[in-house]
Amino acid sequence: MRCDDWGVRSQQWAGLRSVSTSVCGVPVHYVRGEPASTAPPDAPVHLLVPPMTGSASMWIDLVPHLRRLGPVISVDLPGGIVGHTGDPYRHGPRADLDARFVSAFVRQLRLKGHVVLHGWSTGLVAALAATMMPENTLGVVLVGPALPWRRTSLAEALGWQTLGRLVVAAGPPTTRMVLRMAGRRILDVKRTALEDAGSISGGRTDLIGGDPGRVSPEQVDLWREGLEVAREHPERLPGTATAFASIVKAMFITQRSTNEALDSVRVPVLVLWGRDDHLVDPISLIQHARRPGWTPRPIDGVGHLLPVEAPDLYALAVCQWFAARLEIPGFGNPT
């Protein structure tokens, strides 16, 4: 979605604007919010990296809250189902390719030394991007991130290294074919769920947890419009299969190399998740957060939609982390 002034869609988005640029010849769309008058001087830029194949607008409700901490940029990732950034990928998005894109995007905007990366769900992209531009990154916030899960048995580990590898290798081509043939029907089912339940969850709170009904109607409307756009462009759907396979591989199959990459993040990292989020393994997240400079922060009463279900709590957690870990003066309660 594009808006010269997002305030025409919702008063809470007043002052946000769509901006276009080009990264390595690829057109890129992003939403920018200037810092609020109460933000500290020389505050860092907060760069929101959505889930893979996601768009800037999918967590736009968070932007007004983070503006109290500094400038905010939310970017459309390449190969997205919805969005206006081009698709330079031949075989679909992968976490490492998206991380390179984020790094190039930061260089294009000349955001030197003052960037806090926020990664939602497929937060591995933001973490990998931080390793590619340590001189530009002040910190990383991973919310409900898909990081390597702990293995509970040798049999599980062997299963992922054998059968798991075959499934991940064979899955994307098959899934892409199914999405090409049945993509519109799948989107119609999702749209019906939105209309019936009044939220993106389609009522499946047992999966995403929390209370999706707390998400603003304006944000839900954007999601609904996104489904309509995707329905008109079903050719964009197959890339989601490659993106999903990329994350599953990093979480379960190539855990060693993924963990080595996470170990190489040299800036403070805040790991946020909702205690009611059933898409993450809290024990695994706590184990990851034992790395030097990493801070775990579970939040009560919310699920996987934390950034838009409770954007005020999200911003408060980031603010407190700033004061405690990054030792940046001038940060009080953002609310």
C-alpha positions in Angstrom: 0.0 0.0 0.0 1.2 3.5 -0.8 0.0 6.8 0.7 1.5 10.3 0.3 0.1 10.9 3.8 -1.0 7.9 5.7 -3.1 10.2 7.9 -5.9 10.1 5.3 -6.3 6.4 6.2 -6.1 6.8 10.0 -5.5 9.8 12.3 -3.0 7.7 14.3 -0.9 7.4 11.1 -0.7 11.2 10.5 2.7 12.3 9.5 3.7 8.9 7.9 4.5 8.9 4.2 5.4 6.5 1.5 8.8 7.0 -0.1 10.3 5.3 -3.1 14.0 4.7 -3.9 16.1 2.2 -5.8 18.5 -0.4 -4.5 20.9 -2.0 -7.1 18.4 -1.1 -9.8 15.4 -2.6 -7.9 12.5 -0.2 -7.1 11.9 -0.1 -3.3 9.0 1.3 -1.3 9.1 2.1 2.3 7.1 4.1 4.9 8.9 6.8 6.9 7.8 8.5 10.1 9.8 11.4 11.4 10.7 11.5 15.1 8.1 12.9 17.5 8.9 16.2 19.2 9.5 14.4 22.4 12.2 12.0 20.9 15.7 12.6 22.2 18.0 14.6 19.8 20.2 12.4 17.6 18.0 9.4 18.3 18.7 6.3 16.1 16.6 5.3 13.1 14.4 2.3 13.8 14.2 0.1 10.7 11.3 -2.3 10.7 12.0 -5.5 8.7 8.7 -7.4 8.2 8.3 -11.2 8.0 9.7 -12.5 4.7 7.5 -11.7 1.7 5.9 -9.1 3.9 5.2 -5.4 3.4 5.9 -2.2 5.3 2.2 -1.7 6.1 1.7 -5.0 7.9 2.9 -3.5 11.2 2.3 0.2 10.6 0.4 0.5 13.9 3.7 0.2 15.6 5.3 3.2 13.8 3.6 6.0 15.8 4.7 4.4 19.1 8.3 4.1 18.0 8.4 7.6 16.6 8.6 8.7 20.2 12.0 7.0 20.3 13.3 8.4 17.0 12.8 8.2 13.2 11.1 5.1 11.9 11.3 3.4 8.5 9.3 0.3 7.6 10.3 -1.3 4.3 8.6 -3.6 1.7 10.8 -6.7 1.3 11.6 -8.0 -2.2 9.4 -10.7 -3.6 6.5 -9.7 -1.3 2.9 -10.9 -1.7 1.8 -7.3 -1.1 4.0 -4.3 -1.6 5.8 -2.2 -4.2 9.4 -3.4 -4.0 10.6 -5.3 -7.0 11.5 -9.0 -7.1 15.1 -9.5 -8.1 15.2 -13.2 -7.0 15.2 -15.9 -9.6 14.1 -18.7 -7.3 12.3 -16.8 -4.6 13.4 -15.1 -1.3 15.9 -16.6 1.1 16.9 -15.3 4.5 20.4 -14.5 3.5 19.3 -12.7 0.3 16.8 -10.6 2.2 19.6 -9.7 4.7 21.8 -8.5 1.9 18.9 -6.4 0.6 18.4 -4.8 4.0 22.1 -4.0 4.2 22.1 -2.5 0.7 19.0 -0.5 1.6 20.7 1.0 4.7 23.7 2.0 2.5 21.4 3.5 -0.1 19.7 5.7 2.5 23.1 6.5 4.2 21.9 5.5 7.6 25.3 5.3 9.1 25.9 4.3 12.7 22.4 5.0 13.9 20.2 2.1 13.0 18.2 -0.3 15.3 16.9 -3.3 13.2 13.6 -4.7 14.2 12.7 -8.2 12.8 9.3 -9.7 13.3 8.7 -13.5 13.1 11.4 -14.3 10.5 13.8 -12.1 12.5 16.7 -14.1 11.3 16.8 -11.6 8.4 17.4 -8.7 10.7 20.1 -10.6 12.7 21.9 -11.6 9.5 21.8 -8.1 8.2 23.4 -6.8 11.5 26.4 -9.1 10.8 26.8 -7.6 7.3 26.8 -4.0 8.5 28.2 -3.8 12.1 29.4 -0.3 11.5 25.8 0.8 10.8 23.9 -1.1 13.4 23.4 0.1 17.0 21.2 -2.8 18.1 18.7 -5.5 17.0 15.2 -6.3 18.2 13.8 -9.7 17.4 10.1 -10.2 18.1 8.6 -13.7 18.1 11.6 -14.8 16.0 12.0 -18.1 14.2 15.4 -19.1 15.5 16.9 -22.6 15.8 14.8 -24.8 18.1 16.4 -26.9 20.8 16.6 -30.6 19.9 15.0 -32.9 22.4 16.6 -36.2 21.2 19.2 -37.7 18.9 16.4 -39.3 16.8 14.9 -35.8 16.2 18.2 -34.5 15.0 18.8 -37.4 12.7 15.3 -37.1 11.3 15.8 -33.5 10.3 19.2 -34.3 8.8 17.7 -37.1 6.6 14.0 -36.9 6.0 13.9 -33.2 6.8 16.4 -32.4 4.2 14.4 -34.3 1.6 11.2 -32.6 2.5 12.7 -29.1 2.5 14.4 -29.8 -0.9 11.2 -31.2 -2.5 8.7 -29.0 -0.8 9.2 -25.6 -2.5 8.7 -26.8 -6.1 5.6 -28.8 -5.1 4.2 -25.9 -3.0 4.8 -23.4 -5.7 2.9 -25.6 -8.1 -0.1 -25.9 -5.7 -0.1 -22.1 -5.0 -0.1 -21.4 -8.7 -3.2 -23.6 -9.2 -5.1 -22.9 -6.0 -3.7 -19.6 -4.8 -6.9 -17.6 -5.3 -9.0 -20.2 -3.6 -6.7 -20.2 -0.6 -6.8 -16.4 -0.4 -10.6 -16.5 -0.6 -10.7 -18.8 2.4 -8.5 -16.4 4.3 -10.6 -13.4 3.4 -13.7 -15.2 4.6 -11.9 -15.9 7.9 -11.1 -12.3 8.2 -14.7 -11.2 7.7 -16.0 -13.8 10.1 -13.6 -13.3 12.9 -12.7 -9.6 12.4 -9.0 -10.4 12.6 -6.2 -11.7 10.6 -6.0 -14.8 12.7 -9.2 -16.2 11.3 -10.1 -17.1 14.9 -7.1 -19.5 15.3 -5.9 -17.9 18.5 -4.8 -21.4 19.5 -2.0 -21.0 17.0 -0.9 -17.3 17.3 -2.1 -16.8 20.8 -3.0 -13.6 22.6 -6.1 -11.6 21.6 -6.1 -10.7 17.9 -9.3 -8.6 18.6 -7.0 -6.0 20.1 -5.5 -5.2 16.7 -7.0 -1.9 15.4 -9.7 -2.1 12.7 -7.5 0.1 10.5 -4.6 -2.4 10.6 -7.0 -5.3 9.9 -8.4 -3.3 6.9 -4.8 -3.1 5.5 -4.4 -6.8 5.9 -7.8 -7.4 4.2 -6.8 -5.1 1.3 -3.5 -6.9 1.0 -5.4 -10.2 0.5 -7.4 -8.6 -2.3 -4.2 -7.4 -4.0 -2.7 -10.8 -3.6 -5.8 -12.4 -5.2 -5.3 -10.2 -8.2 -1.7 -11.2 -8.5 -1.5 -15.0 -7.7 1.9 -15.1 -9.5 3.4 -13.6 -6.4 2.4 -16.4 -4.1 4.9 -19.2 -5.0 7.8 -17.2 -3.6 6.4 -17.8 -0.1 7.3 -21.5 -0.5 10.9 -20.7 -0.9 10.9 -18.2 1.9 9.3 -20.7 4.3 11.7 -23.5 3.3 14.6 -21.1 3.9 13.5 -20.4 7.5 12.7 -24.1 8.3 16.1 -25.1 7.0 17.8 -22.5 9.3 15.7 -23.5 12.3 16.0 -27.3 12.1 18.6 -28.5 9.5 21.5 -26.0 9.3 21.4 -25.1 13.0 25.1 -25.1 13.4 25.8 -22.5 10.7 22.7 -20.5 11.8 23.9 -20.4 15.4 27.4 -19.4 14.2 25.9 -16.5 12.3 23.9 -15.4 15.4 27.1 -15.7 17.5 28.7 -13.2 15.2 26.2 -10.4 16.0 28.3 -7.9 17.7 25.6 -5.4 18.9 23.1 -5.7 21.7 20.0 -7.8 20.9 16.6 -7.7 22.5 14.5 -10.8 22.1 10.8 -10.1 22.6 7.9 -12.5 22.5 4.4 -12.8 23.9 3.9 -15.5 26.6 0.8 -16.6 24.7 2.6 -17.0 21.4 2.4 -20.6 20.4 4.5 -20.3 17.3 7.7 -19.9 19.3 9.5 -22.1 21.8 10.2 -19.9 24.8 13.0 -22.2 26.2 14.8 -22.0 22.8 14.5 -18.2 22.9 15.9 -18.0 26.4 18.8 -20.2 25.4 19.6 -18.0 22.5 19.4 -14.9 24.7 22.2 -16.3 26.9 24.6 -14.9 24.4 26.6 -12.0 25.6 24.8 -8.8 24.9 21.4 -10.5 24.4 18.4 -9.7 26.5 15.2 -11.9 26.8 11.9 -10.1 27.4 8.7 -12.0 27.4 5.5 -10.0 27.6 2.4 -11.2 29.3 -1.0 -11.5 27.7 -0.1 -11.2 24.1 0.7 -13.6 21.2 2.5 -13.6 17.9 0.9 -10.3 16.8 2.7 -8.5 19.6 3.8 -5.5 17.5 0.3 -4.6 16.6 -1.7 -6.3 19.4 0.2 -4.3 22.0 2.4 -1.7 20.3 2.6 0.4 23.5 4.1 -2.5 25.4 6.5 -3.2 22.5 7.7 0.4 22.5 8.1 0.5 26.3 10.2 -2.7 26.3 12.5 -1.2 23.6 12.7 2.1 25.6 13.7 0.3 28.7 16.3 -1.8 26.8 17.7 1.4 25.4 18.2 2.8 28.8 19.6 -0.4 30.4 21.7 -2.0 27.6 22.5 0.7 25.1 23.0 3.3 27.8 21.4 6.0 25.6 20.4 9.0 27.7 17.1 10.9 27.4 14.7 7.9 27.1 11.8 8.0 29.5 8.5 6.2 29.3 7.4 6.5 25.5 3.8 6.4 26.4 
